[in-house]
Amino acid sequence: KDDSGNVAESREVGTVRKEIYMKYLLALTSPIFASIIVSQIMVQVGMAGTDFWLAYWSSEEANRSATYFAGIYAALSCATILCVCSLNLLWAVGGIVAARNLHESMLVHVLHATMIFFEETPSGRIINRFGNDTNEMDTILPNKFKEFFNLGSRILAVLIVQAIVLPYILIGYVPLIMLYLFILECYRRTYREVNRVDNVTKSPIYSILGEAVTGAETIKAYDDYSRFHRINTRRNDLNTQSHFKKNTLNRWLGLRLDWLG
């Protein structure tokens, strides 16, 4: 427990467990997740198909009209656009469904918690779970998963095409991939811990604001403005430091990726 008698907030250490990722993917529901995978594959097939057809068109010497090639290219492009729109729609709907399912699960557990939980847990910590963490589930997680699947499928498609056309070029990718993975691991380890510190340091800010609002009359009666101001400033400084470190890490990663590019 901390100095105020509340249970000190703990944070995870090390890599994010696979069960956490699986729990979010399961919250998407199986039909939506399966539709996302199928749409992702269709998008990459459509993009590769349009590129292949352009290459075939430019090298074709048979007596075929430009209308024939342009019509098939337009059909492939329209089909790819429809798949991209469907994929974005599925991710939007899936993000809403997953956030709603996880929010309802958290709400049910809090409502069924014992009284000792509310006596030992500051209100700011609960507000942080339903505020900042829920916002990340609503806005950040769906976009991160979408970017991961988009980039992963795109890289995989490029590697497959190059393995078929120019297999020897893959040898040069080995050192680059190893270097990228090394930089990624250094960034992930540090950013993960800094982000956890950022989330943990937000709860005391919500707690002191709630205490100030609830006990405003008492603070006025005892003229205790300066103490609350010092506590609030110190807690905001701690949270701001983690924000500064996160921005610094992003610049560190961006600089090294630019060098490799």
N, C-alpha and C positions, 0 to 999 in steps of 0.2 A: 504494500500500500504506500501511497505518497503521503506528504505532510498533512494534507487535508482529510486523510482517512479513506480516500477513494482508492480503488484498485488501480495501480499504475497501468497505463496503456502499453501493451507490448506490440512488437512488430516482427514480422517474419524475417528470417535471415537466410540468404542463399537463393538458389534458383526457385522460380515459381513452379510449384508442383504441376504435373500433367493433369491431375484430377481437377485443378482449377480451370484449365482450358477446356477440359471435357465437360465440366459442369455448365460452362457458358454455351458450348456448342449444343449440349442437350437441351438447354433452355430455349434454343432457337426452334425446337421441335423437329422431329425426323423428316416430315414432308418438306419443310422449307429448306433444311440443310441439304437434303438430297437434290432438290430443285436447283439450289445454288451450285452444287458440284456439276450437275449436268449442264447448266447454263454457262459455267466457267469453261468447260471443255468445248462447248459449241462456239463460244466466242473465239477461243484460240484456233479452233479448226477453221472458222470463217476468215480470220485474219490471215492465217497461213494459206488458205485457199485463194484469197484475192491476190496475194503476192505471187503465188504460183501461176495463177492465170495471167497476170501481167507479164511475167517472165516468158510464159508460153506464147502469149500474143506477140511479143517483140521478136521472138525467134521463129515464128511460124512462117513458112514460105509457101504454104498451100494456097490455092485460089479460094479464099473465103473472104466474105465482105467484112468491113469494119463493124457493120451493124450486128453481125453474129457475135463477135468478140465483146463489143460494148454491151450488148444485151445480157450476156452471161455475167460480165463483170458487174453490171448494175444489179443483177439479181443477187449475186454473192454479197455485194456491199449492203444491200437492203436487209438481207437475212442477218448479216453480222450486226447491223445497227439495231435490229429488233432484239437480238440476243443480248446486246449490251444494255439496252433499255430494260429488258426483263431482269437481267442480273442486278442492276441498280435498284430496281423496284423490290426484288426479293431481299436484298440486303437491308433496304429501308424498313420493310415490313418485318423481317426477321429481327432487326435491332429493337423495334418496338415490342415485339412479342417476348424476346429474351429479357429486356429490361422490366417489362411488366411481371413476368414470371418470377424473376429474382427479387423484385421489390415486394411482391406479395408474400413470397417465402420469408423474407426478412421481417416484414410487418407482422406476420403470424407468430414468428418466434418471439418478437419483442412483446406483443400483446399477451402471450402466454408465459412470459418470464415471471419469476417469483419476485416478491417485494425486495428481497435482499439485493437483487440485481439493480434495481433503481436506486437503492440506498448507497450502493458502492460505486455505481457508474455515473459520472457527471453527465448532466443533460447535454453539454456541448459535444461530448463524444457520440451520443445518439444522434444529435442533429447533424454531425459530420457524416455519419453513415447514410442518413437519409438525404443529405444535401449534396456534399461534394462527391461522395462515392456513387450515389445514384445518378448524378450528372455525368460522371465518367461512363457509366453503363449506358446512358441514353445517347451520348454524343461521341465519345472517344472510342470505346471498344468496337462498335460496328465498323467505323472507318478504319481502324487498325487491322481488324480481321479482313476487311475487304481489300486493303492494300496488300496484306500478306498473300492472300490467295491470288490477286491479280498479278503481282510481281513474280510470285512463285511459278504460276502457270506460264507466264510469259517467258521467264528464263528457261523453264523446262522445254517449252516449244522451240525456242531458239537453239538449245543444245541438241534436240532431236533432229532438227533440220540440218544443222551443221554437221552432225555425226553422219548423216546420210550423204550430204553433198561433199564436204571436206573433212573427213574424219581425223586427219593428222593435225588439224588446227586445234583440236581439243587438248593436245599435249601442252600447248602454251598457256592454257587456262589453269593448269594445275598450280603453278606458283602464285598466280593472281588470286585464285580462290583461297589458297592457304593464307595469303596475306590479308585478304578481306575478312576471313573468319577470325584471324588473330585480332584485328582492329575491332571487329564486332564484339568479340568476347570481352575485350578490355572495356569497351563502352557500356555493354550491357551490365556487367557486374557493378560498375560504379553508378550508373544511372538508376539501376533498380534500387540500390540502397538509398540513394539520395531522394528518390521519389517516395520511398517509404517513410523517410524522415519528414518529408514535406507533408504527407498525409497525417502523420502522428502529431506534428506541431500545429495543425489546424484546430484540433479538438480543444486545446486550452484556450484558444482565442474565442471560440464559440461559448465556452464555459464562462469566461470572465464577462463577456457581453451579457449572457443570461443572468449572471449574478448581479451585474450592475443595474439591469432593468428591473429585476425582482426586488432588489434591496435599495432602490433609489432613495426612498425616504430615510432609510437608516444612514446611508452615505451622507445625505444632506444634514441629518441631525448631528452626526459626529464629525462633520467637515473632513471627510476622509477621501477627498478627491485626488490628492497627490499620490496616495498609495495605489489606488486603482489605476491611475494614469501610468505610474511606473511599471506595474505588473503588465498592463496592456501593451505598453511600449516594448518591454522586454520580450514578451511572447510574439509580438509582431516582428521584432528583429530576428528572432530565431527562425520564423517561417520565411522571412525575406531572404535570409542567408541560403536556405535550401533552394529557393527560386533562382538566386544568382548562380549557384553551383550547377543547376540544371541547364541554364542558358549557356554557361561556360562549356559544359560537356557537349552541348549541341554544336557550338562553334568548333570545338576540338574535333568532333567527328566530321563535320562538314569540310574542314580544312584538309584533313587526311584523305577524304574521298575525292576532293578536287585534285590533290596531288596524284592519286592513282589514276583518275580519269585522264 
